[in-house]
Amino acid sequence: MKLFGAKAQLASSSPLSDFLRNTKSRDKKRVYNKVIAAASQRQIAVLEAANRKI
């Protein structure tokens, strides 16, 4: 039971939230670029595999 004025317990921070909060913009962009490039390569591989099945 929550009483009036009682604060809810805060969730602990995750490594991702710490990264987003504490990392410089240029470092975030570098990581984002790597993630986007890897995701694009995987997507291309999936499309190529699908085209081979047709």
CHARMM-style PDB file with segment names, atoms N, HN, CA, C and O in Angstrom:
ATOM      1  N   MET     1       0.843  -1.174   0.000  1.00  0.00      PROA
ATOM      2  CA  MET     1       0.000   0.000   0.000  1.00  0.00      PROA
ATOM      3  C   MET     1       0.892   1.242   0.000  1.00  0.00      PROA
ATOM      4  O   MET     1       1.829   1.349   0.791  1.00  0.00      PROA
ATOM      5  N   LYS     2       0.588   2.165  -0.890  1.00  0.00      PROA
ATOM      6  HN  LYS     2      -0.173   2.078  -1.533  1.00  0.00      PROA
ATOM      7  CA  LYS     2       1.377   3.382  -1.007  1.00  0.00      PROA
ATOM      8  C   LYS     2       0.692   4.498  -0.219  1.00  0.00      PROA
ATOM      9  O   LYS     2      -0.490   4.779  -0.415  1.00  0.00      PROA
ATOM     10  N   LEU     3       1.437   5.112   0.654  1.00  0.00      PROA
ATOM     11  HN  LEU     3       2.398   4.884   0.813  1.00  0.00      PROA
ATOM     12  CA  LEU     3       0.900   6.205   1.447  1.00  0.00      PROA
ATOM     13  C   LEU     3       1.109   7.520   0.722  1.00  0.00      PROA
ATOM     14  O   LEU     3       1.982   7.643  -0.138  1.00  0.00      PROA
ATOM     15  N   PHE     4       0.289   8.505   1.084  1.00  0.00      PROA
ATOM     16  HN  PHE     4      -0.419   8.405   1.783  1.00  0.00      PROA
ATOM     17  CA  PHE     4       0.447   9.827   0.491  1.00  0.00      PROA
ATOM     18  C   PHE     4       1.829  10.382   0.799  1.00  0.00      PROA
ATOM     19  O   PHE     4       2.294  10.314   1.936  1.00  0.00      PROA
ATOM     20  N   GLY     5       2.474  10.924  -0.208  1.00  0.00      PROA
ATOM     21  HN  GLY     5       2.096  10.979  -1.132  1.00  0.00      PROA
ATOM     22  CA  GLY     5       3.787  11.518  -0.031  1.00  0.00      PROA
ATOM     23  C   GLY     5       4.934  10.526  -0.122  1.00  0.00      PROA
ATOM     24  O   GLY     5       6.096  10.932  -0.148  1.00  0.00      PROA
ATOM     25  N   ALA     6       4.633   9.235  -0.171  1.00  0.00      PROA
ATOM     26  HN  ALA     6       3.689   8.906  -0.150  1.00  0.00      PROA
ATOM     27  CA  ALA     6       5.707   8.240  -0.298  1.00  0.00      PROA
ATOM     28  C   ALA     6       6.184   8.205  -1.742  1.00  0.00      PROA
ATOM     29  O   ALA     6       5.373   8.203  -2.668  1.00  0.00      PROA
ATOM     30  N   LYS     7       7.475   8.177  -1.930  1.00  0.00      PROA
ATOM     31  HN  LYS     7       8.133   8.178  -1.178  1.00  0.00      PROA
ATOM     32  CA  LYS     7       8.035   8.156  -3.276  1.00  0.00      PROA
ATOM     33  C   LYS     7       8.169   6.723  -3.767  1.00  0.00      PROA
ATOM     34  O   LYS     7       8.484   5.812  -3.001  1.00  0.00      PROA
ATOM     35  N   ALA     8       7.923   6.543  -5.058  1.00  0.00      PROA
ATOM     36  HN  ALA     8       7.667   7.283  -5.680  1.00  0.00      PROA
ATOM     37  CA  ALA     8       8.111   5.233  -5.674  1.00  0.00      PROA
ATOM     38  C   ALA     8       9.607   4.952  -5.761  1.00  0.00      PROA
ATOM     39  O   ALA     8      10.409   5.873  -5.917  1.00  0.00      PROA
ATOM     40  N   GLN     9       9.970   3.703  -5.660  1.00  0.00      PROA
ATOM     41  HN  GLN     9       9.318   2.955  -5.533  1.00  0.00      PROA
ATOM     42  CA  GLN     9      11.378   3.318  -5.749  1.00  0.00      PROA
ATOM     43  C   GLN     9      11.854   3.480  -7.189  1.00  0.00      PROA
ATOM     44  O   GLN     9      11.191   3.033  -8.125  1.00  0.00      PROA
ATOM     45  N   LEU    10      13.000   4.115  -7.357  1.00  0.00      PROA
ATOM     46  HN  LEU    10      13.539   4.478  -6.597  1.00  0.00      PROA
ATOM     47  CA  LEU    10      13.554   4.343  -8.686  1.00  0.00      PROA
ATOM     48  C   LEU    10      14.187   3.066  -9.220  1.00  0.00      PROA
ATOM     49  O   LEU    10      14.756   2.272  -8.470  1.00  0.00      PROA
ATOM     50  N   ALA    11      14.079   2.889 -10.510  1.00  0.00      PROA
ATOM     51  HN  ALA    11      13.618   3.533 -11.119  1.00  0.00      PROA
ATOM     52  CA  ALA    11      14.714   1.746 -11.158  1.00  0.00      PROA
ATOM     53  C   ALA    11      16.212   2.013 -11.263  1.00  0.00      PROA
ATOM     54  O   ALA    11      16.637   3.161 -11.393  1.00  0.00      PROA
ATOM     55  N   SER    12      16.994   0.965 -11.206  1.00  0.00      PROA
ATOM     56  HN  SER    12      16.648   0.033 -11.100  1.00  0.00      PROA
ATOM     57  CA  SER    12      18.436   1.142 -11.356  1.00  0.00      PROA
ATOM     58  C   SER    12      18.738   1.450 -12.822  1.00  0.00      PROA
ATOM     59  O   SER    12      17.986   1.065 -13.717  1.00  0.00      PROA
ATOM     60  N   SER    13      19.833   2.138 -13.048  1.00  0.00      PROA
ATOM     61  HN  SER    13      20.444   2.450 -12.320  1.00  0.00      PROA
ATOM     62  CA  SER    13      20.176   2.496 -14.419  1.00  0.00      PROA
ATOM     63  C   SER    13      20.815   1.304 -15.121  1.00  0.00      PROA
ATOM     64  O   SER    13      21.439   0.451 -14.490  1.00  0.00      PROA
ATOM     65  N   SER    14      20.648   1.267 -16.424  1.00  0.00      PROA
ATOM     66  HN  SER    14      20.141   1.960 -16.937  1.00  0.00      PROA
ATOM     67  CA  SER    14      21.226   0.201 -17.233  1.00  0.00      PROA
ATOM     68  C   SER    14      22.499   0.716 -17.905  1.00  0.00      PROA
ATOM     69  O   SER    14      22.722   1.925 -17.969  1.00  0.00      PROA
ATOM     70  N   PRO    15      23.318  -0.182 -18.395  1.00  0.00      PROA
ATOM     71  CA  PRO    15      24.522   0.270 -19.116  1.00  0.00      PROA
ATOM     72  C   PRO    15      24.166   1.159 -20.320  1.00  0.00      PROA
ATOM     73  O   PRO    15      24.891   2.100 -20.643  1.00  0.00      PROA
ATOM     74  N   LEU    16      23.036   0.843 -20.980  1.00  0.00      PROA
ATOM     75  HN  LEU    16      22.447   0.079 -20.718  1.00  0.00      PROA
ATOM     76  CA  LEU    16      22.633   1.666 -22.122  1.00  0.00      PROA
ATOM     77  C   LEU    16      22.260   3.074 -21.673  1.00  0.00      PROA
ATOM     78  O   LEU    16      22.688   4.048 -22.292  1.00  0.00      PROA
ATOM     79  N   SER    17      21.473   3.199 -20.613  1.00  0.00      PROA
ATOM     80  HN  SER    17      21.125   2.408 -20.110  1.00  0.00      PROA
ATOM     81  CA  SER    17      21.087   4.530 -20.148  1.00  0.00      PROA
ATOM     82  C   SER    17      22.312   5.302 -19.657  1.00  0.00      PROA
ATOM     83  O   SER    17      22.401   6.511 -19.867  1.00  0.00      PROA
ATOM     84  N   ASP    18      23.257   4.617 -19.005  1.00  0.00      PROA
ATOM     85  HN  ASP    18      23.184   3.634 -18.835  1.00  0.00      PROA
ATOM     86  CA  ASP    18      24.495   5.280 -18.582  1.00  0.00      PROA
ATOM     87  C   ASP    18      25.270   5.782 -19.790  1.00  0.00      PROA
ATOM     88  O   ASP    18      25.781   6.902 -19.784  1.00  0.00      PROA
ATOM     89  N   PHE    19      25.358   4.956 -20.826  1.00  0.00      PROA
ATOM     90  HN  PHE    19      24.943   4.046 -20.831  1.00  0.00      PROA
ATOM     91  CA  PHE    19      26.054   5.352 -22.051  1.00  0.00      PROA
ATOM     92  C   PHE    19      25.403   6.585 -22.662  1.00  0.00      PROA
ATOM     93  O   PHE    19      26.095   7.539 -23.016  1.00  0.00      PROA
ATOM     94  N   LEU    20      24.077   6.576 -22.789  1.00  0.00      PROA
ATOM     95  HN  LEU    20      23.514   5.801 -22.501  1.00  0.00      PROA
ATOM     96  CA  LEU    20      23.380   7.700 -23.406  1.00  0.00      PROA
ATOM     97  C   LEU    20      23.515   8.978 -22.583  1.00  0.00      PROA
ATOM     98  O   LEU    20      23.605  10.071 -23.142  1.00  0.00      PROA
ATOM     99  N   ARG    21      23.529   8.846 -21.293  1.00  0.00      PROA
ATOM    100  HN  ARG    21      23.455   7.958 -20.839  1.00  0.00      PROA
ATOM    101  CA  ARG    21      23.608  10.006 -20.420  1.00  0.00      PROA
ATOM    102  C   ARG    21      25.019  10.573 -20.308  1.00  0.00      PROA
ATOM    103  O   ARG    21      25.188  11.788 -20.211  1.00  0.00      PROA
ATOM    104  N   ASN    22      26.019   9.722 -20.321  1.00  0.00      PROA
ATOM    105  HN  ASN    22      25.882   8.735 -20.400  1.00  0.00      PROA
ATOM    106  CA  ASN    22      27.369  10.151 -19.948  1.00  0.00      PROA
ATOM    107  C   ASN    22      28.372  10.230 -21.089  1.00  0.00      PROA
ATOM    108  O   ASN    22      29.503  10.663 -20.870  1.00  0.00      PROA
ATOM    109  N   THR    23      28.003   9.833 -22.284  1.00  0.00      PROA
ATOM    110  HN  THR    23      27.084   9.482 -22.462  1.00  0.00      PROA
ATOM    111  CA  THR    23      28.955   9.780 -23.386  1.00  0.00      PROA
ATOM    112  C   THR    23      28.875  11.045 -24.231  1.00  0.00      PROA
ATOM    113  O   THR    23      27.804  11.623 -24.416  1.00  0.00      PROA
ATOM    114  N   LYS    24      30.011  11.454 -24.732  1.00  0.00      PROA
ATOM    115  HN  LYS    24      30.881  10.984 -24.582  1.00  0.00      PROA
ATOM    116  CA  LYS    24      30.060  12.631 -25.600  1.00  0.00      PROA
ATOM    117  C   LYS    24      29.371  12.333 -26.927  1.00  0.00      PROA
ATOM    118  O   LYS    24      29.307  11.185 -27.367  1.00  0.00      PROA
ATOM    119  N   SER    25      28.862  13.378 -27.550  1.00  0.00      PROA
ATOM    120  HN  SER    25      28.913  14.311 -27.193  1.00  0.00      PROA
ATOM    121  CA  SER    25      28.113  13.248 -28.799  1.00  0.00      PROA
ATOM    122  C   SER    25      28.930  12.567 -29.887  1.00  0.00      PROA
ATOM    123  O   SER    25      28.406  11.711 -30.600  1.00  0.00      PROA
ATOM    124  N   ARG    26      30.197  12.925 -30.032  1.00  0.00      PROA
ATOM    125  HN  ARG    26      30.623  13.621 -29.453  1.00  0.00      PROA
ATOM    126  CA  ARG    26      31.006  12.328 -31.107  1.00  0.00      PROA
ATOM    127  C   ARG    26      31.186  10.828 -30.902  1.00  0.00      PROA
ATOM    128  O   ARG    26      31.239  10.071 -31.871  1.00  0.00      PROA
ATOM    129  N   ASP    27      31.279  10.394 -29.641  1.00  0.00      PROA
ATOM    130  HN  ASP    27      31.236  11.009 -28.854  1.00  0.00      PROA
ATOM    131  CA  ASP    27      31.417   8.962 -29.364  1.00  0.00      PROA
ATOM    132  C   ASP    27      30.114   8.226 -29.633  1.00  0.00      PROA
ATOM    133  O   ASP    27      30.126   7.094 -30.117  1.00  0.00      PROA
ATOM    134  N   LYS    28      28.991   8.863 -29.323  1.00  0.00      PROA
ATOM    135  HN  LYS    28      28.981   9.782 -28.930  1.00  0.00      PROA
ATOM    136  CA  LYS    28      27.685   8.258 -29.627  1.00  0.00      PROA
ATOM    137  C   LYS    28      27.526   8.086 -31.135  1.00  0.00      PROA
ATOM    138  O   LYS    28      27.070   7.041 -31.601  1.00  0.00      PROA
ATOM    139  N   LYS    29      27.899   9.105 -31.889  1.00  0.00      PROA
ATOM    140  HN  LYS    29      28.270   9.954 -31.511  1.00  0.00      PROA
ATOM    141  CA  LYS    29      27.786   9.037 -33.347  1.00  0.00      PROA
ATOM    142  C   LYS    29      28.650   7.918 -33.917  1.00  0.00      PROA
ATOM    143  O   LYS    29      28.237   7.225 -34.847  1.00  0.00      PROA
ATOM    144  N   ARG    30      29.842   7.740 -33.365  1.00  0.00      PROA
ATOM    145  HN  ARG    30      30.177   8.303 -32.610  1.00  0.00      PROA
ATOM    146  CA  ARG    30      30.741   6.678 -33.818  1.00  0.00      PROA
ATOM    147  C   ARG    30      30.105   5.307 -33.577  1.00  0.00      PROA
ATOM    148  O   ARG    30      30.147   4.437 -34.447  1.00  0.00      PROA
ATOM    149  N   VAL    31      29.523   5.122 -32.403  1.00  0.00      PROA
ATOM    150  HN  VAL    31      29.489   5.829 -31.696  1.00  0.00      PROA
ATOM    151  CA  VAL    31      28.873   3.853 -32.081  1.00  0.00      PROA
ATOM    152  C   VAL    31      27.643   3.657 -32.959  1.00  0.00      PROA
ATOM    153  O   VAL    31      27.433   2.569 -33.495  1.00  0.00      PROA
ATOM    154  N   TYR    32      26.830   4.700 -33.110  1.00  0.00      PROA
ATOM    155  HN  TYR    32      27.001   5.584 -32.674  1.00  0.00      PROA
ATOM    156  CA  TYR    32      25.630   4.600 -33.948  1.00  0.00      PROA
ATOM    157  C   TYR    32      26.000   4.213 -35.372  1.00  0.00      PROA
ATOM    158  O   TYR    32      25.331   3.379 -35.983  1.00  0.00      PROA
ATOM    159  N   ASN    33      27.069   4.816 -35.909  1.00  0.00      PROA
ATOM    160  HN  ASN    33      27.613   5.493 -35.413  1.00  0.00      PROA
ATOM    161  CA  ASN    33      27.490   4.496 -37.277  1.00  0.00      PROA
ATOM    162  C   ASN    33      27.879   3.029 -37.412  1.00  0.00      PROA
ATOM    163  O   ASN    33      27.548   2.386 -38.409  1.00  0.00      PROA
ATOM    164  N   LYS    34      28.579   2.497 -36.412  1.00  0.00      PROA
ATOM    165  HN  LYS    34      28.848   3.019 -35.602  1.00  0.00      PROA
ATOM    166  CA  LYS    34      28.957   1.080 -36.443  1.00  0.00      PROA
ATOM    167  C   LYS    34      27.720   0.191 -36.378  1.00  0.00      PROA
ATOM    168  O   LYS    34      27.632  -0.809 -37.090  1.00  0.00      PROA
ATOM    169  N   VAL    35      26.768   0.554 -35.527  1.00  0.00      PROA
ATOM    170  HN  VAL    35      26.839   1.367 -34.948  1.00  0.00      PROA
ATOM    171  CA  VAL    35      25.552  -0.243 -35.373  1.00  0.00      PROA
ATOM    172  C   VAL    35      24.724  -0.205 -36.654  1.00  0.00      PROA
ATOM    173  O   VAL    35      24.217  -1.237 -37.096  1.00  0.00      PROA
ATOM    174  N   ILE    36      24.586   0.964 -37.246  1.00  0.00      PROA
ATOM    175  HN  ILE    36      24.998   1.801 -36.887  1.00  0.00      PROA
ATOM    176  CA  ILE    36      23.825   1.101 -38.490  1.00  0.00      PROA
ATOM    177  C   ILE    36      24.491   0.307 -39.609  1.00  0.00      PROA
ATOM    178  O   ILE    36      23.806  -0.358 -40.386  1.00  0.00      PROA
ATOM    179  N   ALA    37      25.813   0.370 -39.700  1.00  0.00      PROA
ATOM    180  HN  ALA    37      26.369   0.910 -39.069  1.00  0.00      PROA
ATOM    181  CA  ALA    37      26.524  -0.368 -40.741  1.00  0.00      PROA
ATOM    182  C   ALA    37      26.329  -1.876 -40.563  1.00  0.00      PROA
ATOM    183  O   ALA    37      26.085  -2.586 -41.539  1.00  0.00      PROA
ATOM    184  N   ALA    38      26.435  -2.364 -39.339  1.00  0.00      PROA
ATOM    185  HN  ALA    38      26.633  -1.788 -38.546  1.00  0.00      PROA
ATOM    186  CA  ALA    38      26.253  -3.801 -39.091  1.00  0.00      PROA
ATOM    187  C   ALA    38      24.824  -4.234 -39.393  1.00  0.00      PROA
ATOM    188  O   ALA    38      24.606  -5.295 -39.978  1.00  0.00      PROA
ATOM    189  N   ALA    39      23.857  -3.422 -39.000  1.00  0.00      PROA
ATOM    190  HN  ALA    39      24.035  -2.560 -38.525  1.00  0.00      PROA
ATOM    191  CA  ALA    39      22.455  -3.755 -39.261  1.00  0.00      PROA
ATOM    192  C   ALA    39      22.177  -3.757 -40.762  1.00  0.00      PROA
ATOM    193  O   ALA    39      21.439  -4.610 -41.256  1.00  0.00      PROA
ATOM    194  N   SER    40      22.756  -2.816 -41.482  1.00  0.00      PROA
ATOM    195  HN  SER    40      23.356  -2.123 -41.081  1.00  0.00      PROA
ATOM    196  CA  SER    40      22.576  -2.763 -42.934  1.00  0.00      PROA
ATOM    197  C   SER    40      23.162  -3.993 -43.609  1.00  0.00      PROA
ATOM    198  O   SER    40      22.552  -4.551 -44.521  1.00  0.00      PROA
ATOM    199  N   GLN    41      24.338  -4.420 -43.169  1.00  0.00      PROA
ATOM    200  HN  GLN    41      24.834  -3.967 -42.428  1.00  0.00      PROA
ATOM    201  CA  GLN    41      24.967  -5.611 -43.748  1.00  0.00      PROA
ATOM    202  C   GLN    41      24.101  -6.851 -43.513  1.00  0.00      PROA
ATOM    203  O   GLN    41      23.938  -7.683 -44.405  1.00  0.00      PROA
ATOM    204  N   ARG    42      23.552  -6.962 -42.306  1.00  0.00      PROA
ATOM    205  HN  ARG    42      23.685  -6.286 -41.581  1.00  0.00      PROA
ATOM    206  CA  ARG    42      22.681  -8.114 -42.016  1.00  0.00      PROA
ATOM    207  C   ARG    42      21.414  -8.067 -42.868  1.00  0.00      PROA
ATOM    208  O   ARG    42      20.943  -9.099 -43.348  1.00  0.00      PROA
ATOM    209  N   GLN    43      20.871  -6.872 -43.052  1.00  0.00      PROA
ATOM    210  HN  GLN    43      21.254  -6.035 -42.662  1.00  0.00      PROA
ATOM    211  CA  GLN    43      19.660  -6.742 -43.865  1.00  0.00      PROA
ATOM    212  C   GLN    43      19.949  -7.120 -45.314  1.00  0.00      PROA
ATOM    213  O   GLN    43      19.145  -7.807 -45.944  1.00  0.00      PROA
ATOM    214  N   ILE    44      21.073  -6.686 -45.843  1.00  0.00      PROA
ATOM    215  HN  ILE    44      21.726  -6.128 -45.331  1.00  0.00      PROA
ATOM    216  CA  ILE    44      21.450  -7.034 -47.207  1.00  0.00      PROA
ATOM    217  C   ILE    44      21.619  -8.543 -47.344  1.00  0.00      PROA
ATOM    218  O   ILE    44      21.203  -9.127 -48.344  1.00  0.00      PROA
ATOM    219  N   ALA    45      22.228  -9.177 -46.339  1.00  0.00      PROA
ATOM    220  HN  ALA    45      22.565  -8.702 -45.526  1.00  0.00      PROA
ATOM    221  CA  ALA    45      22.412 -10.628 -46.374  1.00  0.00      PROA
ATOM    222  C   ALA    45      21.068 -11.355 -46.373  1.00  0.00      PROA
ATOM    223  O   ALA    45      20.906 -12.352 -47.077  1.00  0.00      PROA
ATOM    224  N   VAL    46      20.120 -10.873 -45.603  1.00  0.00      PROA
ATOM    225  HN  VAL    46      20.252 -10.063 -45.032  1.00  0.00      PROA
ATOM    226  CA  VAL    46      18.786 -11.486 -45.561  1.00  0.00      PROA
ATOM    227  C   VAL    46      18.096 -11.342 -46.914  1.00  0.00      PROA
ATOM    228  O   VAL    46      17.483 -12.291 -47.404  1.00  0.00      PROA
ATOM    229  N   LEU    47      18.194 -10.169 -47.513  1.00  0.00      PROA
ATOM    230  HN  LEU    47      18.692  -9.398 -47.116  1.00  0.00      PROA
ATOM    231  CA  LEU    47      17.572  -9.931 -48.827  1.00  0.00      PROA
ATOM    232  C   LEU    47      18.213 -10.800 -49.903  1.00  0.00      PROA
ATOM    233  O   LEU    47      17.517 -11.342 -50.761  1.00  0.00      PROA
ATOM    234  N   GLU    48      19.545 -10.936 -49.861  1.00  0.00      PROA
ATOM    235  HN  GLU    48      20.111 -10.495 -49.164  1.00  0.00      PROA
ATOM    236  CA  GLU    48      20.220 -11.782 -50.838  1.00  0.00      PROA
ATOM    237  C   GLU    48      19.813 -13.247 -50.683  1.00  0.00      PROA
ATOM    238  O   GLU    48      19.616 -13.949 -51.675  1.00  0.00      PROA
ATOM    239  N   ALA    49      19.690 -13.699 -49.456  1.00  0.00      PROA
ATOM    240  HN  ALA    49      19.850 -13.129 -48.650  1.00  0.00      PROA
ATOM    241  CA  ALA    49      19.268 -15.084 -49.197  1.00  0.00      PROA
ATOM    242  C   ALA    49      17.841 -15.303 -49.694  1.00  0.00      PROA
ATOM    243  O   ALA    49      17.530 -16.358 -50.248  1.00  0.00      PROA
ATOM    244  N   ALA    50      16.989 -14.327 -49.503  1.00  0.00      PROA
ATOM    245  HN  ALA    50      17.241 -13.470 -49.053  1.00  0.00      PROA
ATOM    246  CA  ALA    50      15.604 -14.436 -49.973  1.00  0.00      PROA
ATOM    247  C   ALA    50      15.552 -14.450 -51.490  1.00  0.00      PROA
ATOM    248  O   ALA    50      14.749 -15.179 -52.072  1.00  0.00      PROA
ATOM    249  N   ASN    51      16.390 -13.663 -52.135  1.00  0.00      PROA
ATOM    250  HN  ASN    51      17.043 -13.071 -51.662  1.00  0.00      PROA
ATOM    251  CA  ASN    51      16.416 -13.632 -53.607  1.00  0.00      PROA
ATOM    252  C   ASN    51      16.917 -14.953 -54.185  1.00  0.00      PROA
ATOM    253  O   ASN    51      16.469 -15.373 -55.252  1.00  0.00      PROA
ATOM    254  N   ARG    52      17.844 -15.609 -53.487  1.00  0.00      PROA
ATOM    255  HN  ARG    52      18.208 -15.267 -52.621  1.00  0.00      PROA
ATOM    256  CA  ARG    52      18.345 -16.903 -53.954  1.00  0.00      PROA
ATOM    257  C   ARG    52      17.278 -17.989 -53.898  1.00  0.00      PROA
ATOM    258  O   ARG    52      17.318 -18.944 -54.673  1.00  0.00      PROA
ATOM    259  N   LYS    53      16.338 -17.845 -52.994  1.00  0.00      PROA
ATOM    260  HN  LYS    53      16.305 -17.069 -52.364  1.00  0.00      PROA
ATOM    261  CA  LYS    53      15.278 -18.855 -52.835  1.00  0.00      PROA
ATOM    262  C   LYS    53      14.196 -18.705 -53.896  1.00  0.00      PROA
ATOM    263  O   LYS    53      13.437 -19.641 -54.147  1.00  0.00      PROA
ATOM    264  N   ILE    54      14.123 -17.547 -54.513  1.00  0.00      PROA
ATOM    265  HN  ILE    54      14.739 -16.786 -54.309  1.00  0.00      PROA
ATOM    266  CA  ILE    54      13.063 -17.298 -55.507  1.00  0.00      PROA
ATOM    267  C   ILE    54      13.364 -17.967 -56.817  1.00  0.00      PROA
ATOM    268  OT1 ILE    54      12.580 -17.861 -57.760  1.00  0.00      PROA
TER     269      ILE     54
END
